[in-house]
Amino acid sequence: MSYFPYKNGELYAENVALADIAKKFGTPTYVYSKAALLENFFAYADICKGRDALICYAMKANSNLAVLNLLARHGAGFDLVSGGELLRVLAAGGDPAKCIFSGVGKSRDEIRLALSHDILCFNVESVAELHRLNEVAGEMGKVAPVSLRVNPNVDAKTHPYIATGLKANKFGVDFEDALETFRTGSKLPHLDVIGIDCHIGSQLLDDAPLLEALDKLIELIDTLATEDIPLHHIDLGGGLGITYADEKPVAVQDYVSRVFARIAQWRDTNHHGKPIKVIFEPGRSIVGNAGILLTTIEYVKPGTEKNFCIVDAAMNDLMRPAMYQAWMGVQEVTRREKPPATYDVVGPVCESGDWLARSRSLAIEPGDLLAILSAGAYGMTMASNYNTRGRAAEVMVDGDRVHLIRRREEQSELFALESIILD
Ligand SMILES: *Cc1c(COP(=O)(O)O)cnc(C)c1O
């Protein structure tokens, strides 16, 4: 069901009219539905219940403390990609023992921070990182739990910027080199090699490439077992897609049950019945359609070739269209009884790339509100201050209540860290 329904021609978030949110908090504002977030999380969690499985929400999709806290309270762990994200988890009341640390460029300081909080695992992406991790753990008198990110070289069939499992990619260790890298890791004294992971891409609509990747990881786990490198978990990354336009992504439940079925079949045959934990790192599929970006139309600018609808949100608030040519749904917050016209919805930023939607049929007037749909993932987390624009406010709706979960940035805050040279 949609948590952003029309009621008498007015768009709502759960039981709250978006027009009321705009009146109270201004625009642009990200609006999240708590019920939608939880429904998406439980799509994973319900099937994982009673199994040795952990959902590590990929927080780079949306790392607002209220979002993290909500998921943590329902048992989520986190997939993080920086030291800053770990500090966010801690501030949100999350459990570092349920955190995994991904990313190709972990600094010594970040490694030290993560070791000091005893995170669940480091998802290591290169031989150089194994050595650095071993060194830092040694200095601290610790043993670092390690999983190796393997590049299964399967084609995820998604946008090139969000495909991560192919060879020509900065992520992970090539499948052919994986065995040797595991051997290296297992010989280092301050590492405990406990897992294997992959993350082949994002906005995947079909789970076939994910299951293909699973098969390749399983093959490797069997080989490693014969070399006395037993693994305790298998981490399949995130990547499941959502509906932006008319995509039909595989249902989370179907994908997750197919993973468990495949693992059960494998354990019955040649994994000697040893238990293995399964980790998922979903990001977009948990928050993507749980949020919208609420914006006000500043001007309507008719043209000979195109009509422009200029809104107060821009590429600095929502990068996806400019960065990935992403298609985002746009809806009028109040439906008007007038014939629609076709518009490009653009922001005030001085870049031709500053557009949010192209060629949309809208019945609008200046001053009207628009909702950019499915903006909950990779929206606010990618926002910047380009053009000295303060970042949007964020609110979370829970039934008929609205909570401000991040206030709008004040303009004076935007240069508060800077200084003039006096000489
Ligand atoms: C971004 C990322 C994810 C989440 O991807 P989604 O497509 O948002 O589910 C998971 N794992 C890793 C390592 C990532 O970089």
The ligand as an SDF file (V2000), in Angstrom:
LIG
                    3D

 15 15  0  0  0  0  0  0  0  0999 V2000
   25.5570    1.1150   -1.2310 C   0  0  0  0  0  0  0  0  0  0  0  0
   25.8490   -0.2140   -0.6740 C   0  0  0  0  0  0  0  0  0  0  0  0
   24.8060   -1.0430   -0.2370 C   0  0  0  0  0  0  0  0  0  0  0  0
   23.3480   -0.6790   -0.3900 C   0  0  0  0  0  0  0  0  0  0  0  0
   22.9300   -0.7090   -1.7180 O   0  0  0  0  0  0  0  0  0  0  0  0
   21.3820   -0.5120   -2.0580 P   0  0  0  0  0  0  0  0  0  0  0  0
   21.3390   -0.6220   -3.5360 O   0  0  0  0  0  0  0  0  0  0  0  0
   20.9980    0.8360   -1.5820 O   0  0  0  0  0  0  0  0  0  0  0  0
   20.6260   -1.5990   -1.3780 O   0  0  0  0  0  0  0  0  0  0  0  0
   25.1510   -2.2430    0.3380 C   0  0  0  0  0  0  0  0  0  0  0  0
   26.4430   -2.6260    0.4830 N   0  0  0  0  0  0  0  0  0  0  0  0
   27.4620   -1.8610    0.0460 C   0  0  0  0  0  0  0  0  0  0  0  0
   28.8540   -2.3340    0.2300 C   0  0  0  0  0  0  0  0  0  0  0  0
   27.2080   -0.6390   -0.5470 C   0  0  0  0  0  0  0  0  0  0  0  0
   28.2270    0.1140   -0.9800 O   0  0  0  0  0  0  0  0  0  0  0  0
  1  2  1  0
  2  3  1  0
  2 14  2  0
  3  4  1  0
  3 10  2  0
  4  5  1  0
  5  6  1  0
  6  7  2  0
  6  8  1  0
  6  9  1  0
 10 11  1  0
 11 12  2  0
 12 13  1  0
 12 14  1  0
 14 15  1  0
M  END
$$$$
